[in-house]
Amino acid sequence: QAALDANGVLYVTTTLGPAAWGCLGSDSVQCAWMMTGTYPNDYRINDADGSALATAVENGKGVYFEAGDHWGFVHLVTAYDNYDGVDQSAVVDGNDTFLSMNGYDTGFGLDTSDLSGTAYNQAAAGSDWTDQFNALAGSAGPNAGQLWSEAVAGYGTGAFYATDAPFGNTISQSWEFGGFGGDQVDLAARYLAVLCGGGGPPPGTGFQRGDCNGDGSFNIADLIFLLAALFSGGFAGDC
């Protein structure tokens, strides 16, 4: 929350699962951050949660999904598996060795390679069971890349899926954002840039009130377009 505040992001928090997030259907919501915690205090998503996250991606909303034990221990298959960018066929349940991380340039607009050697400070007493996985594209295009690995052993702990339009981009991590030992405000800014800017308008969406320039987003460019159309001889647009 502190990192989002520092980036000027407006957000709503809840302790309920995504199936209860009625706001996911709102045009004003750009992305969702699902943070399930670390074993033994983690939340395990259910089928309805996975369907809600999948629908959000299908509607062009970016999703950050942080789960310490979701992929490697009795994984529940949901519709979100199509979009999380994780190779579920080769996941390892993990152990307590994740103490520092190396970042990667995914090649798809998200580069954390300059953050290599960053400490992880969220290790709990006993094993965190930090899942180990590699990146693999799903049903929303071919562009998935490794985002993080453990710095010594080299096993993967993060993936970025740069989906094709009209889907939203996704980030998957098996460690908690709050334990990132580097600049959390900077990391949040990098994530926001690819999540809130990813994807496009939902398929079949025509006119959206307020989207004056028809680019699928709502920002100051719409106001400039409108003023130009009204007062400066600018193109009036489709409406």
Phi and psi in degrees as GROMACS dihedral restraints (atoms count N, CA, C in turn):
[ dihedral_restraints ]
;  ai    aj    ak    al  type     phi  dphi    fc
    3     4     5     6     1   -62.1    20    10
    4     5     6     7     1   -39.6    20    10
    6     7     8     9     1   -68.1    20    10
    7     8     9    10     1   -37.5    20    10
    9    10    11    12     1   -69.0    20    10
   10    11    12    13     1   -40.8    20    10
   12    13    14    15     1   -57.3    20    10
   13    14    15    16     1   -46.2    20    10
   15    16    17    18     1   -65.4    20    10
   16    17    18    19     1   -23.1    20    10
   18    19    20    21     1   -94.2    20    10
   19    20    21    22     1     6.9    20    10
   21    22    23    24     1    70.8    20    10
   22    23    24    25     1    28.1    20    10
   24    25    26    27     1   -92.9    20    10
   25    26    27    28     1   134.5    20    10
   27    28    29    30     1   -90.8    20    10
   28    29    30    31     1   133.3    20    10
   30    31    32    33     1  -147.9    20    10
   31    32    33    34     1   162.6    20    10
   33    34    35    36     1  -121.5    20    10
   34    35    36    37     1   134.9    20    10
   36    37    38    39     1  -111.2    20    10
   37    38    39    40     1   150.4    20    10
   39    40    41    42     1  -153.7    20    10
   40    41    42    43     1   151.8    20    10
   42    43    44    45     1   -96.9    20    10
   43    44    45    46     1     4.3    20    10
   45    46    47    48     1   -87.6    20    10
   46    47    48    49     1   160.0    20    10
   48    49    50    51     1   -73.1    20    10
   49    50    51    52     1   165.6    20    10
   51    52    53    54     1   -56.8    20    10
   52    53    54    55     1   -28.0    20    10
   54    55    56    57     1   -61.1    20    10
   55    56    57    58     1   -21.8    20    10
   57    58    59    60     1   -98.0    20    10
   58    59    60    61     1     2.3    20    10
   60    61    62    63     1   -85.6    20    10
   61    62    63    64     1    82.0    20    10
   63    64    65    66     1   -59.9    20    10
   64    65    66    67     1   -25.2    20    10
   66    67    68    69     1   -68.8    20    10
   67    68    69    70     1   -14.8    20    10
   69    70    71    72     1   -60.9    20    10
   70    71    72    73     1   -24.0    20    10
   72    73    74    75     1   -85.3    20    10
   73    74    75    76     1    -1.8    20    10
   75    76    77    78     1   -80.9    20    10
   76    77    78    79     1   139.3    20    10
   78    79    80    81     1   -63.9    20    10
   79    80    81    82     1   -21.6    20    10
   81    82    83    84     1   -80.9    20    10
   82    83    84    85     1   -13.1    20    10
   84    85    86    87     1   -87.5    20    10
   85    86    87    88     1   122.9    20    10
   87    88    89    90     1   -96.3    20    10
   88    89    90    91     1   -34.6    20    10
   90    91    92    93     1  -155.6    20    10
   91    92    93    94     1   163.2    20    10
   93    94    95    96     1  -123.9    20    10
   94    95    96    97     1   141.4    20    10
   96    97    98    99     1  -116.7    20    10
   97    98    99   100     1   109.5    20    10
   99   100   101   102     1  -103.3    20    10
  100   101   102   103     1   112.9    20    10
  102   103   104   105     1  -122.5    20    10
  103   104   105   106     1   105.6    20    10
  105   106   107   108     1   -94.7    20    10
  106   107   108   109     1    -9.0    20    10
  108   109   110   111     1    88.9    20    10
  109   110   111   112     1  -179.6    20    10
  111   112   113   114     1  -113.7    20    10
  112   113   114   115     1   143.5    20    10
  114   115   116   117     1   -51.8    20    10
  115   116   117   118     1   138.1    20    10
  117   118   119   120     1   -96.6    20    10
  118   119   120   121     1    12.8    20    10
  120   121   122   123     1  -107.8    20    10
  121   122   123   124     1    29.8    20    10
  123   124   125   126     1   -91.8    20    10
  124   125   126   127     1   158.1    20    10
  126   127   128   129     1   -99.7    20    10
  127   128   129   130     1   134.0    20    10
  129   130   131   132     1  -103.3    20    10
  130   131   132   133     1   120.8    20    10
  132   133   134   135     1   -68.1    20    10
  133   134   135   136     1   153.2    20    10
  135   136   137   138     1  -107.6    20    10
  136   137   138   139     1  -178.0    20    10
  138   139   140   141     1   -61.8    20    10
  139   140   141   142     1   -40.1    20    10
  141   142   143   144     1   -65.3    20    10
  142   143   144   145     1   -37.7    20    10
  144   145   146   147     1   -61.7    20    10
  145   146   147   148     1   -47.5    20    10
  147   148   149   150     1   -61.1    20    10
  148   149   150   151     1   -38.7    20    10
  150   151   152   153     1   -66.0    20    10
  151   152   153   154     1   -38.2    20    10
  153   154   155   156     1   -65.8    20    10
  154   155   156   157     1   -42.2    20    10
  156   157   158   159     1   -66.6    20    10
  157   158   159   160     1   -40.4    20    10
  159   160   161   162     1   -62.7    20    10
  160   161   162   163     1   -42.4    20    10
  162   163   164   165     1   -63.5    20    10
  163   164   165   166     1   -38.4    20    10
  165   166   167   168     1   -60.3    20    10
  166   167   168   169     1   -45.7    20    10
  168   169   170   171     1   -62.5    20    10
  169   170   171   172     1   -42.6    20    10
  171   172   173   174     1   -63.9    20    10
  172   173   174   175     1   -23.7    20    10
  174   175   176   177     1   -95.7    20    10
  175   176   177   178     1    16.9    20    10
  177   178   179   180     1    85.4    20    10
  178   179   180   181     1    12.3    20    10
  180   181   182   183     1   -98.8    20    10
  181   182   183   184     1   134.2    20    10
  183   184   185   186     1   -73.5    20    10
  184   185   186   187     1   149.0    20    10
  186   187   188   189     1  -132.2    20    10
  187   188   189   190     1   125.1    20    10
  189   190   191   192     1   -99.9    20    10
  190   191   192   193     1   123.1    20    10
  192   193   194   195     1  -124.9    20    10
  193   194   195   196     1   114.2    20    10
  195   196   197   198     1  -114.6    20    10
  196   197   198   199     1   117.9    20    10
  198   199   200   201     1  -148.2    20    10
  199   200   201   202     1   121.5    20    10
  201   202   203   204     1   -76.9    20    10
  202   203   204   205     1   -20.1    20    10
  204   205   206   207     1  -144.1    20    10
  205   206   207   208     1    21.9    20    10
  207   208   209   210     1   -77.5    20    10
  208   209   210   211     1   -44.2    20    10
  210   211   212   213     1   -85.9    20    10
  211   212   213   214     1   -32.3    20    10
  213   214   215   216     1   -97.6    20    10
  214   215   216   217     1   -15.8    20    10
  216   217   218   219     1  -124.0    20    10
  217   218   219   220     1   109.7    20    10
  219   220   221   222     1    46.4    20    10
  220   221   222   223     1    60.7    20    10
  222   223   224   225     1   -63.7    20    10
  223   224   225   226     1   128.2    20    10
  225   226   227   228     1   -90.3    20    10
  226   227   228   229     1   118.5    20    10
  228   229   230   231     1   -73.8    20    10
  229   230   231   232     1   125.3    20    10
  231   232   233   234     1  -134.6    20    10
  232   233   234   235     1   175.4    20    10
  234   235   236   237     1   -62.8    20    10
  235   236   237   238     1   -23.2    20    10
  237   238   239   240     1   -70.7    20    10
  238   239   240   241     1   -17.6    20    10
  240   241   242   243     1   -57.8    20    10
  241   242   243   244     1   -25.2    20    10
  243   244   245   246     1   -68.5    20    10
  244   245   246   247     1   -17.7    20    10
  246   247   248   249     1  -126.7    20    10
  247   248   249   250     1    -1.3    20    10
  249   250   251   252     1   -83.2    20    10
  250   251   252   253     1    -9.2    20    10
  252   253   254   255     1    72.7    20    10
  253   254   255   256     1    18.3    20    10
  255   256   257   258     1  -108.6    20    10
  256   257   258   259     1   136.4    20    10
  258   259   260   261     1   -81.4    20    10
  259   260   261   262     1    93.5    20    10
  261   262   263   264     1   -69.4    20    10
  262   263   264   265     1   -17.1    20    10
  264   265   266   267     1   -74.5    20    10
  265   266   267   268     1   -13.1    20    10
  267   268   269   270     1  -132.2    20    10
  268   269   270   271     1    32.1    20    10
  270   271   272   273     1   -82.1    20    10
  271   272   273   274     1   140.3    20    10
  273   274   275   276     1  -112.9    20    10
  274   275   276   277     1   135.8    20    10
  276   277   278   279     1   -59.9    20    10
  277   278   279   280     1   -24.9    20    10
  279   280   281   282     1    90.4    20    10
  280   281   282   283     1  -173.0    20    10
  282   283   284   285     1  -156.7    20    10
  283   284   285   286     1  -146.8    20    10
  285   286   287   288     1  -114.2    20    10
  286   287   288   289     1    26.4    20    10
  288   289   290   291     1   -93.9    20    10
  289   290   291   292     1    -1.0    20    10
  291   292   293   294     1   -81.9    20    10
  292   293   294   295     1    97.7    20    10
  294   295   296   297     1  -121.0    20    10
  295   296   297   298     1   -16.9    20    10
  297   298   299   300     1  -154.1    20    10
  298   299   300   301     1   160.4    20    10
  300   301   302   303     1  -137.8    20    10
  301   302   303   304     1   153.4    20    10
  303   304   305   306     1  -113.7    20    10
  304   305   306   307     1   137.2    20    10
  306   307   308   309     1   -94.4    20    10
  307   308   309   310     1   164.7    20    10
  309   310   311   312     1  -131.0    20    10
  310   311   312   313     1   155.1    20    10
  312   313   314   315     1   -88.6    20    10
  313   314   315   316     1   109.3    20    10
  315   316   317   318     1   -68.8    20    10
  316   317   318   319     1   -20.6    20    10
  318   319   320   321     1    84.6    20    10
  319   320   321   322     1     1.6    20    10
  321   322   323   324     1  -126.4    20    10
  322   323   324   325     1    30.7    20    10
  324   325   326   327     1   101.3    20    10
  325   326   327   328     1    -3.5    20    10
  327   328   329   330     1  -126.6    20    10
  328   329   330   331     1   116.7    20    10
  330   331   332   333     1  -125.7    20    10
  331   332   333   334     1   116.4    20    10
  333   334   335   336     1  -119.2    20    10
  334   335   336   337     1    17.1    20    10
  336   337   338   339     1   -63.8    20    10
  337   338   339   340     1   -24.5    20    10
  339   340   341   342     1   -77.3    20    10
  340   341   342   343     1    -4.3    20    10
  342   343   344   345     1  -103.2    20    10
  343   344   345   346     1    14.5    20    10
  345   346   347   348     1   -61.6    20    10
  346   347   348   349     1   145.7    20    10
  348   349   350   351     1    83.1    20    10
  349   350   351   352     1    12.7    20    10
  351   352   353   354     1   -76.2    20    10
  352   353   354   355     1   136.9    20    10
  354   355   356   357     1   -75.1    20    10
  355   356   357   358     1   151.0    20    10
  357   358   359   360     1  -110.4    20    10
  358   359   360   361     1   122.3    20    10
  360   361   362   363     1  -113.0    20    10
  361   362   363   364     1    21.1    20    10
  363   364   365   366     1  -111.1    20    10
  364   365   366   367     1    10.1    20    10
  366   367   368   369     1   -59.2    20    10
  367   368   369   370     1   127.2    20    10
  369   370   371   372     1   -92.9    20    10
  370   371   372   373     1   169.3    20    10
  372   373   374   375     1   -65.4    20    10
  373   374   375   376     1   132.7    20    10
  375   376   377   378     1    83.5    20    10
  376   377   378   379     1  -170.2    20    10
  378   379   380   381     1   -82.6    20    10
  379   380   381   382     1   136.1    20    10
  381   382   383   384     1   -83.3    20    10
  382   383   384   385     1   -15.7    20    10
  384   385   386   387     1    53.6    20    10
  385   386   387   388     1    45.6    20    10
  387   388   389   390     1   -66.5    20    10
  388   389   390   391     1   114.1    20    10
  390   391   392   393     1   -60.5    20    10
  391   392   393   394     1   144.8    20    10
  393   394   395   396     1  -113.5    20    10
  394   395   396   397     1   124.3    20    10
  396   397   398   399     1  -154.3    20    10
  397   398   399   400     1   162.6    20    10
  399   400   401   402     1  -112.0    20    10
  400   401   402   403     1   164.5    20    10
  402   403   404   405     1   -83.8    20    10
  403   404   405   406     1   143.7    20    10
  405   406   407   408     1  -154.7    20    10
  406   407   408   409     1   128.8    20    10
  408   409   410   411     1   -67.0    20    10
  409   410   411   412     1   150.7    20    10
  411   412   413   414     1  -108.0    20    10
  412   413   414   415     1  -132.6    20    10
  414   415   416   417     1   -96.8    20    10
  415   416   417   418     1    15.0    20    10
  417   418   419   420     1  -120.9    20    10
  418   419   420   421     1    35.1    20    10
  420   421   422   423     1   112.4    20    10
  421   422   423   424     1   168.8    20    10
  423   424   425   426     1   -93.5    20    10
  424   425   426   427     1    -0.3    20    10
  426   427   428   429     1   -98.2    20    10
  427   428   429   430     1    80.4    20    10
  429   430   431   432     1  -119.1    20    10
  430   431   432   433     1   138.8    20    10
  432   433   434   435     1  -140.9    20    10
  433   434   435   436     1   151.8    20    10
  435   436   437   438     1   -65.0    20    10
  436   437   438   439     1   136.0    20    10
  438   439   440   441     1  -110.7    20    10
  439   440   441   442     1   -37.4    20    10
  441   442   443   444     1  -142.1    20    10
  442   443   444   445     1   152.2    20    10
  444   445   446   447     1  -142.9    20    10
  445   446   447   448     1   162.5    20    10
  447   448   449   450     1   -68.7    20    10
  448   449   450   451     1   137.2    20    10
  450   451   452   453     1   -69.4    20    10
  451   452   453   454     1   -27.8    20    10
  453   454   455   456     1  -100.4    20    10
  454   455   456   457     1   -56.2    20    10
  456   457   458   459     1   -76.3    20    10
  457   458   459   460     1   -25.6    20    10
  459   460   461   462     1    84.7    20    10
  460   461   462   463     1     5.8    20    10
  462   463   464   465     1   -74.0    20    10
  463   464   465   466     1   149.2    20    10
  465   466   467   468     1   -76.7    20    10
  466   467   468   469     1   144.3    20    10
  468   469   470   471     1  -136.7    20    10
  469   470   471   472     1     6.2    20    10
  471   472   473   474     1  -158.4    20    10
  472   473   474   475     1   145.5    20    10
  474   475   476   477     1  -141.2    20    10
  475   476   477   478     1   148.4    20    10
  477   478   479   480     1  -121.6    20    10
  478   479   480   481     1   130.0    20    10
  480   481   482   483     1  -115.6    20    10
  481   482   483   484     1   105.7    20    10
  483   484   485   486     1   -88.5    20    10
  484   485   486   487     1    92.8    20    10
  486   487   488   489     1   -74.5    20    10
  487   488   489   490     1   163.1    20    10
  489   490   491   492     1   -79.4    20    10
  490   491   492   493     1   150.1    20    10
  492   493   494   495     1   -62.4    20    10
  493   494   495   496     1   142.9    20    10
  495   496   497   498     1   -98.3    20    10
  496   497   498   499     1    17.5    20    10
  498   499   500   501     1   -76.9    20    10
  499   500   501   502     1   161.0    20    10
  501   502   503   504     1   -90.9    20    10
  502   503   504   505     1   150.2    20    10
  504   505   506   507     1   -73.5    20    10
  505   506   507   508     1   157.5    20    10
  507   508   509   510     1  -135.3    20    10
  508   509   510   511     1   149.7    20    10
  510   511   512   513     1  -125.2    20    10
  511   512   513   514     1   132.3    20    10
  513   514   515   516     1  -121.3    20    10
  514   515   516   517     1   132.6    20    10
  516   517   518   519     1  -136.7    20    10
  517   518   519   520     1   143.5    20    10
  519   520   521   522     1  -101.6    20    10
  520   521   522   523     1    14.2    20    10
  522   523   524   525     1  -132.7    20    10
  523   524   525   526     1   161.2    20    10
  525   526   527   528     1   -83.9    20    10
  526   527   528   529     1   132.1    20    10
  528   529   530   531     1   -54.3    20    10
  529   530   531   532     1   -38.5    20    10
  531   532   533   534     1   -63.1    20    10
  532   533   534   535     1   -16.6    20    10
  534   535   536   537     1   -93.0    20    10
  535   536   537   538     1    -0.8    20    10
  537   538   539   540     1   -64.6    20    10
  538   539   540   541     1   122.1    20    10
  540   541   542   543     1   -83.9    20    10
  541   542   543   544     1    -2.4    20    10
  543   544   545   546     1   -95.8    20    10
  544   545   546   547     1  -153.4    20    10
  546   547   548   549     1   -79.0    20    10
  547   548   549   550     1   101.2    20    10
  549   550   551   552     1   -68.7    20    10
  550   551   552   553     1   -31.7    20    10
  552   553   554   555     1   -64.9    20    10
  553   554   555   556     1   -43.0    20    10
  555   556   557   558     1   -65.0    20    10
  556   557   558   559     1   -43.3    20    10
  558   559   560   561     1   -63.5    20    10
  559   560   561   562     1   -41.9    20    10
  561   562   563   564     1   -61.4    20    10
  562   563   564   565     1   -39.1    20    10
  564   565   566   567     1   -62.7    20    10
  565   566   567   568     1   -40.1    20    10
  567   568   569   570     1   -65.3    20    10
  568   569   570   571     1   -42.1    20    10
  570   571   572   573     1   -66.5    20    10
  571   572   573   574     1   -43.5    20    10
  573   574   575   576     1   -60.8    20    10
  574   575   576   577     1   -36.4    20    10
  576   577   578   579     1   -62.8    20    10
  577   578   579   580     1   -35.6    20    10
  579   580   581   582     1   -94.8    20    10
  580   581   582   583     1   -21.5    20    10
  582   583   584   585     1   -86.2    20    10
  583   584   585   586     1   -48.8    20    10
  585   586   587   588     1   -78.2    20    10
  586   587   588   589     1   -14.7    20    10
  588   589   590   591     1  -103.6    20    10
  589   590   591   592     1     0.0    20    10
  591   592   593   594     1   -85.7    20    10
  592   593   594   595     1   162.8    20    10
  594   595   596   597     1    69.2    20    10
  595   596   597   598     1  -158.6    20    10
  597   598   599   600     1  -158.9    20    10
  598   599   600   601     1  -167.0    20    10
  600   601   602   603     1   -67.5    20    10
  601   602   603   604     1   154.6    20    10
  603   604   605   606     1   -59.1    20    10
  604   605   606   607     1   149.8    20    10
  606   607   608   609     1   -60.9    20    10
  607   608   609   610     1   139.5    20    10
  609   610   611   612     1    84.8    20    10
  610   611   612   613     1    -3.3    20    10
  612   613   614   615     1   -76.6    20    10
  613   614   615   616     1   123.4    20    10
  615   616   617   618     1   -98.3    20    10
  616   617   618   619     1  -116.4    20    10
  618   619   620   621     1   -66.3    20    10
  619   620   621   622     1   129.6    20    10
  621   622   623   624     1  -119.7    20    10
  622   623   624   625     1   120.8    20    10
  624   625   626   627     1   -57.7    20    10
  625   626   627   628     1   127.7    20    10
  627   628   629   630     1    97.0    20    10
  628   629   630   631     1   -18.2    20    10
  630   631   632   633     1   -88.2    20    10
  631   632   633   634     1    71.7    20    10
  633   634   635   636     1   -62.3    20    10
  634   635   636   637     1   -36.7    20    10
  636   637   638   639     1   -92.5    20    10
  637   638   639   640     1     1.4    20    10
  639   640   641   642     1    66.8    20    10
  640   641   642   643     1    27.8    20    10
  642   643   644   645     1   -95.6    20    10
  643   644   645   646     1     5.0    20    10
  645   646   647   648     1    86.5    20    10
  646   647   648   649     1     0.2    20    10
  648   649   650   651     1  -131.2    20    10
  649   650   651   652     1   168.2    20    10
  651   652   653   654     1  -122.6    20    10
  652   653   654   655     1   111.8    20    10
  654   655   656   657     1  -158.4    20    10
  655   656   657   658     1  -171.5    20    10
  657   658   659   660     1   -64.4    20    10
  658   659   660   661     1   -21.9    20    10
  660   661   662   663     1   -62.1    20    10
  661   662   663   664     1   -30.2    20    10
  663   664   665   666     1   -66.1    20    10
  664   665   666   667     1   -39.0    20    10
  666   667   668   669     1   -68.7    20    10
  667   668   669   670     1   -41.1    20    10
  669   670   671   672     1   -62.2    20    10
  670   671   672   673     1   -42.2    20    10
  672   673   674   675     1   -60.9    20    10
  673   674   675   676     1   -44.0    20    10
  675   676   677   678     1   -65.3    20    10
  676   677   678   679     1   -45.2    20    10
  678   679   680   681     1   -62.8    20    10
  679   680   681   682     1   -39.5    20    10
  681   682   683   684     1   -64.7    20    10
  682   683   684   685     1   -40.5    20    10
  684   685   686   687     1   -65.9    20    10
  685   686   687   688     1   -35.6    20    10
  687   688   689   690     1   -80.6    20    10
  688   689   690   691     1   -37.3    20    10
  690   691   692   693     1  -125.7    20    10
  691   692   693   694     1   -13.1    20    10
  693   694   695   696     1  -124.6    20    10
  694   695   696   697     1    16.7    20    10
  696   697   698   699     1    74.8    20    10
  697   698   699   700     1    19.5    20    10
  699   700   701   702     1   -74.7    20    10
  700   701   702   703     1   166.0    20    10
  702   703   704   705     1   -61.5    20    10
  703   704   705   706     1   135.3    20    10
  705   706   707   708     1   -82.6    20    10
  706   707   708   709     1   -11.6    20    10
  708   709   710   711     1    80.6    20    10
  709   710   711   712     1  -178.7    20    10
  711   712   713   714     1   -71.0    20    10
  712   713   714   715     1   -20.6    20    10
